[in-house]
Amino acid sequence: ENFDGHLFTFSNGNWKQFNTNNPIHFLFYGLFKNHLSYIQKDGIDIYDLSSSSLKHTIKYPVGYPQYTTQSDKYYYLINEHTIAKFDDEKLVSEFQLQNVVKNEAIRLLFYNNHLLYAIPRSDYMNGIIVLDADLNFKYSIQIKNLTGIINNVKFIDNKIWILTTTGIHVYREVDNKLVFERKQMSGL
């Protein structure tokens, strides 16, 4: 995928552009059950991977999508106000962010171990919202002394590794305690 949101396939030594509808910008696509889920301006396109053909479009007002993630069965999208859950046929459920946060700072979404982690993009908000796979609020993780813009999050050995522009911050999932911090290092 390039930064314009166009997908490419590689076959027989050649790159070929995957025929997608109205891509918005770079967002992760979803792969499951021999289908590819992909966001476009009018909703979520579901492609059959065996034939590379469009199966159908799930109509959905995507707004300005921020991030996507997937489980083995579902594709999740976060936009300005909502986290939406899709299977390969329809919208399954939604979670309104204003139910748990007063600002619109949530910009990243990660799936790990049957939980979704909705994460701020910067230190504007000092917490992570944790939902179960059905979009039910479970708890929030308070993050202290986090600075910079969050570039990525990794889940390794029951720890949350938060990679920012100012360094790496590692918290235990069990008690949210900071167990490692390295300034001037922003990637793994």
Summary of the structure (lengths in Angstrom):
residues: 188
radius of gyration: 17.4
end to end distance: 21.6
largest distance: 50.9
contacts: 549
relative contact order: 0.09
helix: 2%
strand: 54%
